Amino acid sequence: MTFIQPNKNNATFRIMMTLVVGALIGGTFWLVALYNQTVRLSQSIAAARVQLNTIGAENTTMNNQIITTLGNTTQLSAIATSDGLVLAQPKYVTIP
């Protein structure tokens, strides 16, 4: 004859359910933290991209100024003399 004992496994069942519920709650908080970190990283990447575009625009402007300066020989000569540079013909060593 079989006797039904409903309270025999009650403690084990409660422990298991507590662990499962705790894991679900902990997992939920972990996923929210992971999502927040992903959003924060995405915003940092967007800010870095904007900064990189700004630096690229400044670089293009400076390159245009350099090319303009190099194209104008009188202005280039004035810059060279103001820095103490002297225009001279190079003298090469000749072998007799």
N, C-alpha and C positions, 0 to 999 in steps of 0.2 A: 504494500500500500504506500502511496506517495503523499507526503504532507507538503502543502504549499507554505513556504516561509517567505513572505514578501519583504520583510525587514532585514533579511540576512545580507544582501548585497547593497543595502542602502548607503552605507558609508563609502564604499568604493565608488559607487555611481556618483555621489556628491563630489568626491575628490576629482574624478574624471571630468565632470561637468564644470567644476570650478577652473580647472586647468584649460579646458577648451574655451570657456568664456574669457578667461584672462588672456589667452593667446589671441583671441579675436579682437579684444579691446586694444591690446598692445600692438597688434598688426595694423589696426586702423590708425592709431597715433603715429606709427612709424611711416605709413603711407602718406599721411598728411604732411609730416616733416619732410619726406622725400620730395613731394610735390612742391612744397615751399622752396626747397633748395634748388629745384629745377627751374622754377620761375625766377628766382633771384639770379641764377647763373645766366639765364636767357636775357635778363635785363642788363647784366654786366656786359655781355657780349654785344648787345645793341649799343650801349654807351661807348664801348671800345671801338666799334665800327664807325660811329659818328666822329669820334676823335681821330681815327685813322683817315677818314675822308677830309677832315679839316687840315690835317698835316699834309695830305697829298695836294690839296689846293694851294697851300702856302709854298710847297715845294715847286709846283708848276709856276707860280708867280715869280719865285726867286730864279728859276731856270730861264724864264723869259727875260728877266732883268739882266742876267749874265750874258745871254745871247745878244741882247740889245747893246750892252756895253762892249762886247767883243767886236760887234759889227761896226761900231763907231770908233775909228782909229784915233781921232783927236781926243776923245774922252778917255780912251784907253791909255794914251800917252800922258795925259794929265794925271791919271791915277798912278801910273808907274813913276813919274817924277815926284809926286807927293810922297810916295813910299821910299824914295831915295834910290830908285833903280835908274840905271843909265843904259841908253841904247848904244850898243857897240857891236862891231863886226867880230865874229869869232875868229881866232887865229889858230889854225891847225898845225900840227907838227908834220913837217914834210920830210920824207926820206930822200937824201940826195942820190 
